[in-house]
Amino acid sequence: MAEGQCNCGAVGFEFEISADLEGVIVCHCSICRRATGTNGMAVVLADNNAFRWLRGEELVTTWKKPGADWECWFCPTCGSPVPGTNDPARMFIPAGTISEGGDSLEVIHHIFVDSRAGWDTICDAGKQHREAFEG
């Protein structure tokens, strides 16, 4: 079991995941870099049936990048990224929002490494993929 929340907590979001988490996937594409202001976005994937909002789902704000298959989900109060739809079967959970049950997580994949920033050095054992991968 894992749980998480956004930064403002009192106004925002709480969720739980009732399945073992497999690992962190870090996307290094330019869209994720701009969305976070960092080297990319670190997420964990969970089956839809293992994910449950405890509160705040109705407050989720989204923004879809025009002309792209990319959307960000965030708290309208504090701006923290929050879980969203990854594909029809899975949710993505921003790894930094997991507050309980994520202590043993490790990075298992880096995607879009050909797009990473020049200052971004990958220093862990996660498998590197030039672009996306099916997983």
N, CA, C and O atoms as CSV, one atom per row, in Angstrom:
chain,resi,resn,atom,element,x,y,z
A,1,MET,N,N,0.846,-1.179,0.000
A,1,MET,CA,C,0.000,0.000,0.000
A,1,MET,C,C,0.887,1.236,0.000
A,1,MET,O,O,1.865,1.312,0.744
A,2,ALA,N,N,0.543,2.183,-0.824
A,2,ALA,CA,C,1.256,3.459,-0.864
A,2,ALA,C,C,0.228,4.572,-0.791
A,2,ALA,O,O,-0.920,4.404,-1.204
A,3,GLU,N,N,0.649,5.700,-0.266
A,3,GLU,CA,C,-0.220,6.862,-0.166
A,3,GLU,C,C,0.555,8.091,-0.587
A,3,GLU,O,O,1.786,8.101,-0.588
A,4,GLY,N,N,-0.191,9.136,-0.948
A,4,GLY,CA,C,0.477,10.363,-1.333
A,4,GLY,C,C,-0.436,11.553,-1.269
A,4,GLY,O,O,-1.635,11.436,-1.016
A,5,GLN,N,N,0.165,12.723,-1.507
A,5,GLN,CA,C,-0.595,13.964,-1.468
A,5,GLN,C,C,0.182,15.075,-2.161
A,5,GLN,O,O,1.367,14.937,-2.464
A,6,CYS,N,N,-0.514,16.173,-2.401
A,6,CYS,CA,C,0.142,17.355,-2.962
A,6,CYS,C,C,0.753,18.167,-1.831
A,6,CYS,O,O,0.652,17.774,-0.669
A,7,ASN,N,N,1.386,19.291,-2.146
A,7,ASN,CA,C,2.053,20.120,-1.144
A,7,ASN,C,C,1.109,20.779,-0.150
A,7,ASN,O,O,1.436,20.873,1.033
A,8,CYS,N,N,-0.051,21.237,-0.600
A,8,CYS,CA,C,-0.912,21.990,0.315
A,8,CYS,C,C,-1.748,21.086,1.200
A,8,CYS,O,O,-2.261,21.551,2.218
A,9,GLY,N,N,-1.907,19.823,0.861
A,9,GLY,CA,C,-2.576,18.842,1.708
A,9,GLY,C,C,-3.931,19.254,2.251
A,9,GLY,O,O,-4.921,18.571,1.988
A,10,ALA,N,N,-4.012,20.344,2.999
A,10,ALA,CA,C,-5.261,20.742,3.641
A,10,ALA,C,C,-6.356,21.036,2.620
A,10,ALA,O,O,-7.527,20.750,2.872
A,11,VAL,N,N,-5.996,21.593,1.493
A,11,VAL,CA,C,-6.967,21.918,0.457
A,11,VAL,C,C,-6.975,20.848,-0.615
A,11,VAL,O,O,-7.997,20.627,-1.264
A,12,GLY,N,N,-5.855,20.187,-0.808
A,12,GLY,CA,C,-5.627,19.412,-2.012
A,12,GLY,C,C,-5.975,17.952,-1.998
A,12,GLY,O,O,-7.069,17.561,-1.593
A,13,PHE,N,N,-5.048,17.158,-2.439
A,13,PHE,CA,C,-5.289,15.802,-2.881
A,13,PHE,C,C,-4.657,14.773,-1.968
A,13,PHE,O,O,-3.588,14.988,-1.397
A,14,GLU,N,N,-5.342,13.652,-1.846
A,14,GLU,CA,C,-4.776,12.490,-1.187
A,14,GLU,C,C,-5.207,11.271,-1.983
A,14,GLU,O,O,-6.322,11.217,-2.503
A,15,PHE,N,N,-4.316,10.295,-2.074
A,15,PHE,CA,C,-4.623,9.085,-2.828
A,15,PHE,C,C,-3.935,7.901,-2.197
A,15,PHE,O,O,-3.039,8.060,-1.368
A,16,GLU,N,N,-4.361,6.693,-2.596
A,16,GLU,CA,C,-3.698,5.474,-2.156
A,16,GLU,C,C,-3.589,4.505,-3.316
A,16,GLU,O,O,-4.386,4.542,-4.254
A,17,ILE,N,N,-2.591,3.636,-3.239
A,17,ILE,CA,C,-2.345,2.623,-4.261
A,17,ILE,C,C,-2.280,1.288,-3.533
A,17,ILE,O,O,-1.454,1.108,-2.638
A,18,SER,N,N,-3.149,0.350,-3.912
A,18,SER,CA,C,-3.242,-0.925,-3.201
A,18,SER,C,C,-2.497,-2.045,-3.912
A,18,SER,O,O,-2.938,-3.194,-3.897
A,19,ALA,N,N,-1.384,-1.718,-4.526
A,19,ALA,CA,C,-0.568,-2.720,-5.218
A,19,ALA,C,C,0.897,-2.397,-4.981
A,19,ALA,O,O,1.249,-1.265,-4.648
A,20,ASP,N,N,1.748,-3.402,-5.155
A,20,ASP,CA,C,3.183,-3.155,-5.056
A,20,ASP,C,C,3.620,-2.251,-6.206
A,20,ASP,O,O,3.192,-2.433,-7.346
A,21,LEU,N,N,4.455,-1.300,-5.905
A,21,LEU,CA,C,4.974,-0.392,-6.923
A,21,LEU,C,C,6.243,-0.983,-7.505
A,21,LEU,O,O,7.115,-1.445,-6.768
A,22,GLU,N,N,6.350,-0.970,-8.841
A,22,GLU,CA,C,7.471,-1.633,-9.498
A,22,GLU,C,C,8.734,-0.799,-9.572
A,22,GLU,O,O,9.830,-1.349,-9.471
A,23,GLY,N,N,8.622,0.478,-9.740
A,23,GLY,CA,C,9.806,1.314,-9.851
A,23,GLY,C,C,9.474,2.631,-10.511
A,23,GLY,O,O,8.360,2.847,-10.987
A,24,VAL,N,N,10.450,3.498,-10.530
A,24,VAL,CA,C,10.282,4.856,-11.046
A,24,VAL,C,C,10.748,4.914,-12.493
A,24,VAL,O,O,11.768,4.328,-12.855
A,25,ILE,N,N,9.988,5.626,-13.311
A,25,ILE,CA,C,10.348,5.912,-14.699
A,25,ILE,C,C,10.574,7.416,-14.792
A,25,ILE,O,O,9.711,8.203,-14.404
A,26,VAL,N,N,11.726,7.811,-15.302
A,26,VAL,CA,C,12.041,9.231,-15.439
A,26,VAL,C,C,12.010,9.591,-16.918
A,26,VAL,O,O,12.727,9.009,-17.731
A,27,CYS,N,N,11.159,10.567,-17.249
A,27,CYS,CA,C,11.093,11.070,-18.626
A,27,CYS,C,C,11.953,12.325,-18.713
A,27,CYS,O,O,11.800,13.248,-17.912
A,28,HIS,N,N,12.860,12.355,-19.689
A,28,HIS,CA,C,13.785,13.476,-19.855
A,28,HIS,C,C,13.412,14.370,-21.038
A,28,HIS,O,O,14.225,15.194,-21.459
A,29,CYS,N,N,12.199,14.226,-21.586
A,29,CYS,CA,C,11.821,15.019,-22.773
A,29,CYS,C,C,11.707,16.502,-22.416
A,29,CYS,O,O,11.547,16.864,-21.251
A,30,SER,N,N,11.792,17.339,-23.429
A,30,SER,CA,C,11.757,18.785,-23.199
A,30,SER,C,C,10.420,19.243,-22.627
A,30,SER,O,O,10.382,20.222,-21.881
A,31,ILE,N,N,9.333,18.571,-22.951
A,31,ILE,CA,C,8.020,18.955,-22.415
A,31,ILE,C,C,7.983,18.718,-20.906
A,31,ILE,O,O,7.534,19.584,-20.155
A,32,CYS,N,N,8.451,17.555,-20.458
A,32,CYS,CA,C,8.484,17.270,-19.015
A,32,CYS,C,C,9.448,18.191,-18.288
A,32,CYS,O,O,9.179,18.590,-17.155
A,33,ARG,N,N,10.569,18.538,-18.916
A,33,ARG,CA,C,11.505,19.479,-18.285
A,33,ARG,C,C,10.842,20.832,-18.061
A,33,ARG,O,O,10.965,21.417,-16.985
A,34,ARG,N,N,10.137,21.330,-19.079
A,34,ARG,CA,C,9.476,22.629,-18.916
A,34,ARG,C,C,8.337,22.559,-17.902
A,34,ARG,O,O,8.098,23.523,-17.174
A,35,ALA,N,N,7.638,21.435,-17.848
A,35,ALA,CA,C,6.514,21.296,-16.918
A,35,ALA,C,C,6.976,21.291,-15.464
A,35,ALA,O,O,6.251,21.756,-14.585
A,36,THR,N,N,8.181,20.768,-15.202
A,36,THR,CA,C,8.663,20.660,-13.831
A,36,THR,C,C,9.741,21.678,-13.487
A,36,THR,O,O,9.959,21.973,-12.312
A,37,GLY,N,N,10.415,22.214,-14.489
A,37,GLY,CA,C,11.535,23.107,-14.235
A,37,GLY,C,C,12.775,22.366,-13.778
A,37,GLY,O,O,13.705,22.974,-13.250
A,38,THR,N,N,12.797,21.052,-13.977
A,38,THR,CA,C,13.928,20.217,-13.554
A,38,THR,C,C,14.402,19.398,-14.747
A,38,THR,O,O,14.157,19.762,-15.897
A,39,ASN,N,N,15.091,18.275,-14.464
A,39,ASN,CA,C,15.629,17.452,-15.550
A,39,ASN,C,C,14.580,16.549,-16.195
A,39,ASN,O,O,14.892,15.848,-17.157
A,40,GLY,N,N,13.365,16.547,-15.700
A,40,GLY,CA,C,12.313,15.721,-16.291
A,40,GLY,C,C,11.229,15.439,-15.281
A,40,GLY,O,O,11.035,16.198,-14.331
A,41,MET,N,N,10.523,14.347,-15.491
A,41,MET,CA,C,9.450,13.975,-14.581
A,41,MET,C,C,9.615,12.521,-14.175
A,41,MET,O,O,9.744,11.637,-15.022
A,42,ALA,N,N,9.609,12.282,-12.863
A,42,ALA,CA,C,9.731,10.935,-12.310
A,42,ALA,C,C,8.340,10.451,-11.908
A,42,ALA,O,O,7.657,11.096,-11.113
A,43,VAL,N,N,7.924,9.309,-12.464
A,43,VAL,CA,C,6.594,8.785,-12.180
A,43,VAL,C,C,6.640,7.299,-11.868
A,43,VAL,O,O,7.602,6.603,-12.194
A,44,VAL,N,N,5.581,6.836,-11.232
A,44,VAL,CA,C,5.334,5.426,-10.981
A,44,VAL,C,C,4.015,5.110,-11.661
A,44,VAL,O,O,3.095,5.928,-11.639
A,45,LEU,N,N,3.910,3.937,-12.263
A,45,LEU,CA,C,2.662,3.533,-12.909
A,45,LEU,C,C,1.905,2.566,-12.018
A,45,LEU,O,O,2.510,1.727,-11.349
A,46,ALA,N,N,0.582,2.680,-12.006
A,46,ALA,CA,C,-0.265,1.774,-11.235
A,46,ALA,C,C,-1.513,1.456,-12.046
A,46,ALA,O,O,-2.053,2.326,-12.729
A,47,ASP,N,N,-1.974,0.203,-11.970
A,47,ASP,CA,C,-3.218,-0.174,-12.629
A,47,ASP,C,C,-4.356,0.677,-12.084
A,47,ASP,O,O,-4.384,1.009,-10.899
A,48,ASN,N,N,-5.290,1.024,-12.957
A,48,ASN,CA,C,-6.431,1.838,-12.542
A,48,ASN,C,C,-7.164,1.237,-11.349
A,48,ASN,O,O,-7.588,1.968,-10.453
A,49,ASN,N,N,-7.319,-0.096,-11.326
A,49,ASN,CA,C,-8.078,-0.724,-10.245
A,49,ASN,C,C,-7.310,-0.749,-8.923
A,49,ASN,O,O,-7.891,-1.095,-7.895
A,50,ALA,N,N,-6.028,-0.396,-8.917
A,50,ALA,CA,C,-5.243,-0.340,-7.689
A,50,ALA,C,C,-5.119,1.086,-7.149
A,50,ALA,O,O,-4.608,1.292,-6.048
A,51,PHE,N,N,-5.584,2.063,-7.918
A,51,PHE,CA,C,-5.462,3.473,-7.537
A,51,PHE,C,C,-6.811,3.988,-7.057
A,51,PHE,O,O,-7.850,3.696,-7.649
A,52,ARG,N,N,-6.778,4.766,-5.966
A,52,ARG,CA,C,-8.026,5.342,-5.458
A,52,ARG,C,C,-7.755,6.723,-4.876
A,52,ARG,O,O,-6.861,6.906,-4.050
A,53,TRP,N,N,-8.553,7.693,-5.330
A,53,TRP,CA,C,-8.498,9.017,-4.737
A,53,TRP,C,C,-9.165,8.959,-3.375
A,53,TRP,O,O,-10.255,8.398,-3.257
A,54,LEU,N,N,-8.551,9.517,-2.346
A,54,LEU,CA,C,-9.181,9.638,-1.033
A,54,LEU,C,C,-9.929,10.958,-0.923
A,54,LEU,O,O,-10.972,11.042,-0.274
A,55,ARG,N,N,-9.388,11.981,-1.561
A,55,ARG,CA,C,-10.086,13.265,-1.677
A,55,ARG,C,C,-9.386,14.138,-2.701
A,55,ARG,O,O,-8.203,13.956,-2.991
A,56,GLY,N,N,-10.129,15.080,-3.240
A,56,GLY,CA,C,-9.571,16.074,-4.133
A,56,GLY,C,C,-9.672,15.800,-5.619
A,56,GLY,O,O,-9.322,16.669,-6.418
A,57,GLU,N,N,-10.136,14.628,-6.025
A,57,GLU,CA,C,-10.175,14.306,-7.455
A,57,GLU,C,C,-10.950,15.353,-8.253
A,57,GLU,O,O,-10.568,15.682,-9.376
A,58,GLU,N,N,-12.027,15.872,-7.685
A,58,GLU,CA,C,-12.852,16.846,-8.408
A,58,GLU,C,C,-12.140,18.179,-8.609
A,58,GLU,O,O,-12.597,19.008,-9.396
A,59,LEU,N,N,-11.039,18.397,-7.915
A,59,LEU,CA,C,-10.289,19.648,-8.032
A,59,LEU,C,C,-9.146,19.582,-9.040
A,59,LEU,O,O,-8.550,20.608,-9.367
A,60,VAL,N,N,-8.836,18.391,-9.533
A,60,VAL,CA,C,-7.698,18.233,-10.447
A,60,VAL,C,C,-7.838,19.194,-11.629
A,60,VAL,O,O,-8.893,19.286,-12.257
A,61,THR,N,N,-6.767,19.890,-11.906
A,61,THR,CA,C,-6.708,20.787,-13.059
A,61,THR,C,C,-5.760,20.167,-14.077
A,61,THR,O,O,-4.726,19.609,-13.709
A,62,THR,N,N,-6.111,20.263,-15.351
A,62,THR,CA,C,-5.261,19.695,-16.395
A,62,THR,C,C,-4.931,20.755,-17.441
A,62,THR,O,O,-5.631,21.755,-17.597
A,63,TRP,N,N,-3.845,20.497,-18.141
A,63,TRP,CA,C,-3.476,21.321,-19.288
A,63,TRP,C,C,-2.915,20.380,-20.343
A,63,TRP,O,O,-1.997,19.605,-20.074
A,64,LYS,N,N,-3.477,20.455,-21.548
A,64,LYS,CA,C,-3.011,19.623,-22.658
A,64,LYS,C,C,-2.205,20.493,-23.593
A,64,LYS,O,O,-2.651,21.564,-24.004
A,65,LYS,N,N,-1.006,20.024,-23.930
A,65,LYS,CA,C,-0.147,20.768,-24.850
A,65,LYS,C,C,-0.750,20.706,-26.242
A,65,LYS,O,O,-0.972,19.613,-26.765
A,66,PRO,N,N,-1.023,21.862,-26.860
A,66,PRO,CA,C,-1.599,21.870,-28.209
A,66,PRO,C,C,-0.688,21.143,-29.203
A,66,PRO,O,O,0.527,21.339,-29.208
A,67,GLY,N,N,-1.283,20.323,-30.023
A,67,GLY,CA,C,-0.543,19.622,-31.062
A,67,GLY,C,C,0.306,18.474,-30.560
A,67,GLY,O,O,1.131,17.949,-31.308
A,68,ALA,N,N,0.126,18.069,-29.307
A,68,ALA,CA,C,0.933,16.983,-28.747
A,68,ALA,C,C,0.041,16.035,-27.951
A,68,ALA,O,O,-1.042,16.406,-27.500
A,69,ASP,N,N,0.516,14.824,-27.793
A,69,ASP,CA,C,-0.184,13.841,-26.976
A,69,ASP,C,C,0.413,13.892,-25.572
A,69,ASP,O,O,1.026,12.926,-25.116
A,70,TRP,N,N,0.229,15.033,-24.883
A,70,TRP,CA,C,0.815,15.241,-23.570
A,70,TRP,C,C,-0.110,16.125,-22.752
A,70,TRP,O,O,-0.597,17.151,-23.228
A,71,GLU,N,N,-0.342,15.714,-21.527
A,71,GLU,CA,C,-1.207,16.471,-20.640
A,71,GLU,C,C,-0.628,16.442,-19.234
A,71,GLU,O,O,-0.138,15.405,-18.789
A,72,CYS,N,N,-0.679,17.560,-18.536
A,72,CYS,CA,C,-0.238,17.565,-17.146
A,72,CYS,C,C,-1.453,17.730,-16.242
A,72,CYS,O,O,-2.444,18.365,-16.603
A,73,TRP,N,N,-1.346,17.143,-15.067
A,73,TRP,CA,C,-2.412,17.157,-14.068
A,73,TRP,C,C,-1.804,17.778,-12.820
A,73,TRP,O,O,-0.719,17.374,-12.402
A,74,PHE,N,N,-2.484,18.761,-12.209
A,74,PHE,CA,C,-1.884,19.441,-11.077
A,74,PHE,C,C,-2.932,20.005,-10.127
A,74,PHE,O,O,-4.107,20.133,-10.471
A,75,CYS,N,N,-2.477,20.336,-8.925
A,75,CYS,CA,C,-3.322,20.960,-7.912
A,75,CYS,C,C,-3.443,22.443,-8.239
A,75,CYS,O,O,-2.424,23.113,-8.408
A,76,PRO,N,N,-4.667,22.976,-8.333
A,76,PRO,CA,C,-4.822,24.390,-8.671
A,76,PRO,C,C,-4.422,25.334,-7.534
A,76,PRO,O,O,-4.255,26.532,-7.764
A,77,THR,N,N,-4.269,24.819,-6.325
A,77,THR,CA,C,-3.907,25.653,-5.184
A,77,THR,C,C,-2.398,25.799,-5.044
A,77,THR,O,O,-1.884,26.916,-4.990
A,78,CYS,N,N,-1.678,24.664,-4.985
A,78,CYS,CA,C,-0.231,24.735,-4.752
A,78,CYS,C,C,0.588,24.462,-6.010
A,78,CYS,O,O,1.798,24.689,-6.011
A,79,GLY,N,N,-0.041,23.981,-7.079
A,79,GLY,CA,C,0.671,23.721,-8.328
A,79,GLY,C,C,1.390,22.394,-8.395
A,79,GLY,O,O,2.010,22.082,-9.411
A,80,SER,N,N,1.323,21.597,-7.326
A,80,SER,CA,C,1.997,20.291,-7.329
A,80,SER,C,C,1.434,19.398,-8.421
A,80,SER,O,O,0.224,19.383,-8.647
A,81,PRO,N,N,2.305,18.651,-9.106
A,81,PRO,CA,C,1.783,17.652,-10.040
A,81,PRO,C,C,1.034,16.586,-9.244
A,81,PRO,O,O,1.429,16.247,-8.128
A,82,VAL,N,N,-0.039,16.064,-9.817
A,82,VAL,CA,C,-0.829,15.020,-9.164
A,82,VAL,C,C,-1.034,13.877,-10.156
A,82,VAL,O,O,-0.779,14.038,-11.349
A,83,PRO,N,N,-1.496,12.717,-9.667
A,83,PRO,CA,C,-1.705,11.575,-10.556
A,83,PRO,C,C,-2.676,11.882,-11.687
A,83,PRO,O,O,-3.578,12.709,-11.556
A,84,GLY,N,N,-2.464,11.193,-12.797
A,84,GLY,CA,C,-3.327,11.362,-13.962
A,84,GLY,C,C,-3.350,10.105,-14.806
A,84,GLY,O,O,-2.693,9.114,-14.489
A,85,THR,N,N,-4.109,10.157,-15.878
A,85,THR,CA,C,-4.254,9.015,-16.775
A,85,THR,C,C,-3.004,8.842,-17.617
A,85,THR,O,O,-2.598,9.760,-18.329
A,86,ASN,N,N,-2.391,7.663,-17.540
A,86,ASN,CA,C,-1.234,7.339,-18.367
A,86,ASN,C,C,-1.694,6.722,-19.681
A,86,ASN,O,O,-1.259,7.130,-20.758
A,87,ASP,N,N,-2.569,5.744,-19.579
A,87,ASP,CA,C,-3.172,5.076,-20.734
A,87,ASP,C,C,-4.495,4.487,-20.237
A,87,ASP,O,O,-4.816,4.657,-19.061
A,88,PRO,N,N,-5.270,3.810,-21.071
A,88,PRO,CA,C,-6.576,3.330,-20.607
A,88,PRO,C,C,-6.535,2.405,-19.390
A,88,PRO,O,O,-7.526,2.313,-18.666
A,89,ALA,N,N,-5.426,1.724,-19.149
A,89,ALA,CA,C,-5.356,0.759,-18.054
A,89,ALA,C,C,-4.604,1.253,-16.825
A,89,ALA,O,O,-4.710,0.648,-15.757
A,90,ARG,N,N,-3.834,2.358,-16.956
A,90,ARG,CA,C,-2.946,2.747,-15.862
A,90,ARG,C,C,-2.983,4.239,-15.568
A,90,ARG,O,O,-3.286,5.067,-16.427
A,91,MET,N,N,-2.660,4.544,-14.316
A,91,MET,CA,C,-2.462,5.913,-13.852
A,91,MET,C,C,-0.960,6.149,-13.733
A,91,MET,O,O,-0.198,5.216,-13.482
A,92,PHE,N,N,-0.536,7.401,-13.913
A,92,PHE,CA,C,0.831,7.758,-13.546
A,92,PHE,C,C,0.750,8.527,-12.234
A,92,PHE,O,O,-0.168,9.318,-12.015
A,93,ILE,N,N,1.704,8.284,-11.388
A,93,ILE,CA,C,1.761,8.955,-10.096
A,93,ILE,C,C,3.112,9.647,-10.010
A,93,ILE,O,O,4.139,8.969,-10.026
A,94,PRO,N,N,3.150,10.983,-9.920
A,94,PRO,CA,C,4.439,11.651,-9.753
A,94,PRO,C,C,5.136,11.086,-8.512
A,94,PRO,O,O,4.576,11.122,-7.416
A,95,ALA,N,N,6.335,10.575,-8.678
A,95,ALA,CA,C,7.029,9.859,-7.605
A,95,ALA,C,C,7.218,10.722,-6.361
A,95,ALA,O,O,7.174,10.207,-5.244
A,96,GLY,N,N,7.425,12.002,-6.533
A,96,GLY,CA,C,7.635,12.883,-5.389
A,96,GLY,C,C,6.402,13.111,-4.543
A,96,GLY,O,O,6.513,13.634,-3.434
A,97,THR,N,N,5.231,12.737,-5.027
A,97,THR,CA,C,4.005,12.913,-4.245
A,97,THR,C,C,3.717,11.717,-3.347
A,97,THR,O,O,2.797,11.774,-2.531
A,98,ILE,N,N,4.484,10.634,-3.478
A,98,ILE,CA,C,4.266,9.443,-2.649
A,98,ILE,C,C,4.887,9.695,-1.279
A,98,ILE,O,O,6.102,9.842,-1.150
A,99,SER,N,N,4.030,9.741,-0.260
A,99,SER,CA,C,4.496,10.059,1.086
A,99,SER,C,C,4.649,8.829,1.980
A,99,SER,O,O,5.386,8.880,2.964
A,100,GLU,N,N,3.979,7.742,1.666
A,100,GLU,CA,C,4.056,6.496,2.432
A,100,GLU,C,C,4.167,5.335,1.448
A,100,GLU,O,O,3.468,5.316,0.435
A,101,GLY,N,N,5.032,4.373,1.733
A,101,GLY,CA,C,5.115,3.167,0.923
A,101,GLY,C,C,6.021,3.248,-0.285
A,101,GLY,O,O,6.007,2.343,-1.118
A,102,GLY,N,N,6.805,4.296,-0.406
A,102,GLY,CA,C,7.683,4.421,-1.559
A,102,GLY,C,C,9.164,4.367,-1.223
A,102,GLY,O,O,10.004,4.637,-2.082
A,103,ASP,N,N,9.492,4.024,0.008
A,103,ASP,CA,C,10.893,4.059,0.452
A,103,ASP,C,C,11.819,3.127,-0.319
A,103,ASP,O,O,13.007,3.418,-0.458
A,104,SER,N,N,11.299,2.020,-0.816
A,104,SER,CA,C,12.169,1.059,-1.517
A,104,SER,C,C,12.187,1.264,-3.028
A,104,SER,O,O,12.824,0.491,-3.744
A,105,LEU,N,N,11.503,2.285,-3.523
A,105,LEU,CA,C,11.476,2.525,-4.972
A,105,LEU,C,C,12.854,2.896,-5.493
A,105,LEU,O,O,13.621,3.587,-4.822
A,106,GLU,N,N,13.159,2.429,-6.703
A,106,GLU,CA,C,14.382,2.791,-7.414
A,106,GLU,C,C,14.016,3.132,-8.850
A,106,GLU,O,O,13.002,2.662,-9.367
A,107,VAL,N,N,14.835,3.941,-9.487
A,107,VAL,CA,C,14.625,4.254,-10.901
A,107,VAL,C,C,14.926,2.997,-11.707
A,107,VAL,O,O,16.005,2.416,-11.593
A,108,ILE,N,N,13.950,2.581,-12.530
A,108,ILE,CA,C,14.142,1.387,-13.354
A,108,ILE,C,C,14.266,1.718,-14.837
A,108,ILE,O,O,14.828,0.931,-15.599
A,109,HIS,N,N,13.746,2.880,-15.258
A,109,HIS,CA,C,13.826,3.287,-16.666
A,109,HIS,C,C,14.007,4.793,-16.767
A,109,HIS,O,O,13.470,5.558,-15.966
A,110,HIS,N,N,14.768,5.197,-17.762
A,110,HIS,CA,C,14.880,6.589,-18.197
A,110,HIS,C,C,14.401,6.603,-19.642
A,110,HIS,O,O,14.896,5.836,-20.469
A,111,ILE,N,N,13.434,7.476,-19.953
A,111,ILE,CA,C,12.944,7.543,-21.326
A,111,ILE,C,C,13.258,8.910,-21.938
A,111,ILE,O,O,13.449,9.902,-21.233
A,112,PHE,N,N,13.305,8.927,-23.244
A,112,PHE,CA,C,13.653,10.117,-24.036
A,112,PHE,C,C,15.008,10.686,-23.618
A,112,PHE,O,O,15.172,11.900,-23.490
A,113,VAL,N,N,15.977,9.791,-23.407
A,113,VAL,CA,C,17.303,10.262,-22.998
A,113,VAL,C,C,18.008,11.027,-24.117
A,113,VAL,O,O,18.888,11.841,-23.835
A,114,ASP,N,N,17.648,10.790,-25.372
A,114,ASP,CA,C,18.250,11.563,-26.460
A,114,ASP,C,C,17.806,13.022,-26.422
A,114,ASP,O,O,18.419,13.874,-27.065
A,115,SER,N,N,16.753,13.310,-25.677
A,115,SER,CA,C,16.212,14.664,-25.579
A,115,SER,C,C,16.647,15.369,-24.291
A,115,SER,O,O,16.280,16.524,-24.075
A,116,ARG,N,N,17.412,14.704,-23.442
A,116,ARG,CA,C,17.732,15.293,-22.133
A,116,ARG,C,C,18.585,16.552,-22.280
A,116,ARG,O,O,19.267,16.759,-23.283
A,117,ALA,N,N,18.519,17.374,-21.252
A,117,ALA,CA,C,19.289,18.618,-21.225
A,117,ALA,C,C,20.785,18.304,-21.168
A,117,ALA,O,O,21.187,17.274,-20.627
A,118,GLY,N,N,21.600,19.190,-21.724
A,118,GLY,CA,C,23.038,18.981,-21.737
A,118,GLY,C,C,23.647,18.859,-20.356
A,118,GLY,O,O,24.684,18.215,-20.196
A,119,TRP,N,N,23.032,19.455,-19.365
A,119,TRP,CA,C,23.541,19.412,-17.995
A,119,TRP,C,C,23.023,18.217,-17.199
A,119,TRP,O,O,23.415,18.019,-16.049
A,120,ASP,N,N,22.149,17.427,-17.804
A,120,ASP,CA,C,21.512,16.295,-17.120
A,120,ASP,C,C,22.379,15.042,-17.263
A,120,ASP,O,O,22.499,14.483,-18.353
A,121,THR,N,N,22.972,14.615,-16.169
A,121,THR,CA,C,23.791,13.410,-16.151
A,121,THR,C,C,23.039,12.311,-15.419
A,121,THR,O,O,22.622,12.492,-14.275
A,122,ILE,N,N,22.867,11.179,-16.073
A,122,ILE,CA,C,22.165,10.049,-15.466
A,122,ILE,C,C,23.191,9.200,-14.727
A,122,ILE,O,O,24.145,8.700,-15.323
A,123,CYS,N,N,22.985,9.045,-13.425
A,123,CYS,CA,C,23.987,8.384,-12.581
A,123,CYS,C,C,23.447,7.172,-11.836
A,123,CYS,O,O,24.008,6.789,-10.809
A,124,ASP,N,N,22.386,6.565,-12.318
A,124,ASP,CA,C,21.873,5.380,-11.626
A,124,ASP,C,C,21.816,4.223,-12.616
A,124,ASP,O,O,22.193,4.372,-13.779
A,125,ALA,N,N,21.350,3.085,-12.158
A,125,ALA,CA,C,21.350,1.867,-12.974
A,125,ALA,C,C,20.083,1.680,-13.799
A,125,ALA,O,O,19.917,0.639,-14.435
A,126,GLY,N,N,19.188,2.660,-13.805
A,126,GLY,CA,C,17.967,2.542,-14.602
A,126,GLY,C,C,18.287,2.361,-16.077
A,126,GLY,O,O,19.201,2.997,-16.602
A,127,LYS,N,N,17.532,1.491,-16.746
A,127,LYS,CA,C,17.745,1.241,-18.170
A,127,LYS,C,C,17.408,2.502,-18.969
A,127,LYS,O,O,16.368,3.125,-18.757
A,128,GLN,N,N,18.294,2.863,-19.880
A,128,GLN,CA,C,18.107,4.073,-20.670
A,128,GLN,C,C,17.503,3.735,-22.036
A,128,GLN,O,O,17.936,2.804,-22.716
A,129,HIS,N,N,16.489,4.521,-22.415
A,129,HIS,CA,C,15.799,4.351,-23.694
A,129,HIS,C,C,15.893,5.659,-24.466
A,129,HIS,O,O,15.610,6.728,-23.926
A,130,ARG,N,N,16.290,5.569,-25.723
A,130,ARG,CA,C,16.435,6.779,-26.542
A,130,ARG,C,C,15.126,7.549,-26.621
A,130,ARG,O,O,15.125,8.780,-26.590
A,131,GLU,N,N,14.021,6.838,-26.721
A,131,GLU,CA,C,12.692,7.460,-26.782
A,131,GLU,C,C,11.813,6.738,-25.759
A,131,GLU,O,O,12.303,6.292,-24.722
A,132,ALA,N,N,10.526,6.623,-26.049
A,132,ALA,CA,C,9.614,5.920,-25.136
A,132,ALA,C,C,9.803,4.433,-25.282
A,132,ALA,O,O,10.533,3.979,-26.163
A,133,PHE,N,N,9.165,3.678,-24.441
A,133,PHE,CA,C,9.199,2.231,-24.531
A,133,PHE,C,C,7.816,1.702,-24.147
A,133,PHE,O,O,7.033,2.397,-23.500
A,134,GLU,N,N,7.540,0.511,-24.537
A,134,GLU,CA,C,6.282,-0.131,-24.156
A,134,GLU,C,C,6.547,-0.897,-22.867
A,134,GLU,O,O,7.372,-1.811,-22.833
A,135,GLY,N,N,5.849,-0.520,-21.823
A,135,GLY,CA,C,6.114,-1.199,-20.563
A,135,GLY,C,C,4.936,-1.239,-19.654
A,135,GLY,O,O,5.024,-1.785,-18.554
